Amino acid sequence: MRSARLLVYLTPFMLLFYWERLLPEAALLPYLFAMMVYPMKQASHWSEYDADAGSAHLVGPEKIVSALSELRRTHGDNDSFTHPSFTKRIKRIQRKFHMSEQR
């Protein structure tokens, strides 16, 4: 979330510097790349949450929470570019299916 705010706040300044010719075009490339990549990360996380919800509908939310808890225990609990942390995924399933947060 912090990087999204940073992109939003820096956009007017970067464009102003570009239009005033204080900033060369090449300096904008990393910034433009970040503006394209960050939404892809969010879309990837949303698709993981949707996949978890679909799995919970098919086999039951308790089994999905149990599987994600086991994965968290064995692989750690870090966000990646393509997957949200196991804790976030577990909490989202528990909220969606009105489960108590036991784990």
C-alpha positions as CSV (number, residue, x, y, z in Angstrom):
1,M,0.0,0.0,0.0
2,R,2.9,2.3,0.8
3,S,4.3,2.0,-2.7
4,A,0.9,2.8,-4.3
5,R,0.7,6.0,-2.3
6,L,4.2,6.9,-3.3
7,L,3.3,6.4,-7.0
8,V,0.2,8.6,-6.6
9,Y,2.1,11.4,-4.8
10,L,5.1,11.4,-7.2
11,T,3.1,11.4,-10.5
12,P,2.4,15.1,-10.7
13,F,6.0,16.0,-9.8
14,M,7.5,13.6,-12.3
15,L,5.2,14.9,-15.1
16,L,5.9,18.5,-14.2
17,F,9.7,17.9,-14.3
18,Y,9.3,16.1,-17.6
19,W,7.2,18.8,-19.2
20,E,9.6,21.5,-18.0
21,R,12.5,19.5,-19.6
22,L,14.2,19.2,-16.2
23,L,14.0,15.5,-16.4
24,P,15.2,13.4,-19.4
25,E,12.9,10.8,-20.8
26,A,15.1,7.9,-19.8
27,A,14.7,8.9,-16.1
28,L,10.9,8.2,-16.4
29,L,11.4,4.6,-17.6
30,P,11.8,3.0,-14.1
31,Y,8.9,5.0,-12.8
32,L,6.6,4.0,-15.7
33,F,7.7,0.4,-15.2
34,A,6.7,0.5,-11.6
35,M,3.3,2.0,-12.5
36,M,2.7,-1.0,-14.8
37,V,4.0,-3.7,-12.5
38,Y,2.3,-2.7,-9.2
39,P,-1.2,-3.2,-10.5
40,M,-0.2,-6.7,-11.8
41,K,0.9,-7.6,-8.3
42,Q,-2.5,-6.6,-6.9
43,A,-4.3,-8.5,-9.7
44,S,-2.3,-11.6,-8.9
45,H,-3.1,-11.3,-5.2
46,W,-6.8,-10.9,-6.0
47,S,-6.8,-14.0,-8.2
48,E,-5.2,-16.0,-5.3
49,Y,-7.9,-14.8,-2.9
50,D,-10.5,-15.8,-5.5
51,A,-8.9,-19.2,-5.9
52,D,-8.9,-19.7,-2.1
53,A,-12.6,-18.8,-1.9
54,G,-13.5,-21.2,-4.8
55,S,-11.6,-24.0,-3.1
56,A,-13.3,-23.3,0.2
57,H,-16.7,-23.5,-1.5
58,L,-15.7,-26.9,-3.0
59,V,-14.0,-28.7,-0.1
60,G,-15.0,-26.5,2.9
61,P,-13.3,-23.6,4.5
62,E,-11.9,-25.6,7.4
63,K,-9.8,-27.8,5.1
64,I,-8.5,-24.8,3.2
65,V,-7.6,-23.0,6.4
66,S,-5.9,-26.2,7.7
67,A,-3.9,-26.6,4.4
68,L,-2.8,-22.9,4.4
69,S,-1.8,-23.2,8.1
70,E,0.3,-26.2,7.3
71,L,2.0,-24.4,4.4
72,R,2.6,-21.4,6.6
73,R,4.3,-23.6,9.2
74,T,6.5,-25.4,6.6
75,H,7.3,-22.5,4.2
76,G,7.1,-19.4,6.3
77,D,4.7,-16.5,6.0
78,N,6.0,-14.0,3.5
79,D,4.3,-12.0,0.7
80,S,5.6,-12.6,-2.8
81,F,4.9,-10.9,-6.1
82,T,2.3,-13.6,-7.0
83,H,1.0,-14.7,-3.6
84,P,-0.2,-12.9,-0.5
85,S,1.0,-14.2,2.8
86,F,-0.6,-17.3,4.2
87,T,-1.9,-15.3,7.2
88,K,-3.7,-12.8,5.0
89,R,-5.2,-15.6,3.0
90,I,-6.4,-17.5,6.1
91,K,-7.9,-14.3,7.6
92,R,-9.7,-13.6,4.4
93,I,-11.3,-17.0,4.3
94,Q,-12.3,-16.8,7.9
95,R,-14.0,-13.5,7.3
96,K,-15.7,-14.6,4.2
97,F,-17.1,-17.8,5.7
98,H,-17.7,-16.3,9.2
99,M,-15.3,-18.6,11.0
100,S,-13.7,-17.8,14.3
101,E,-10.0,-16.9,14.0
102,Q,-8.6,-19.9,15.9
103,R,-5.2,-20.2,14.2
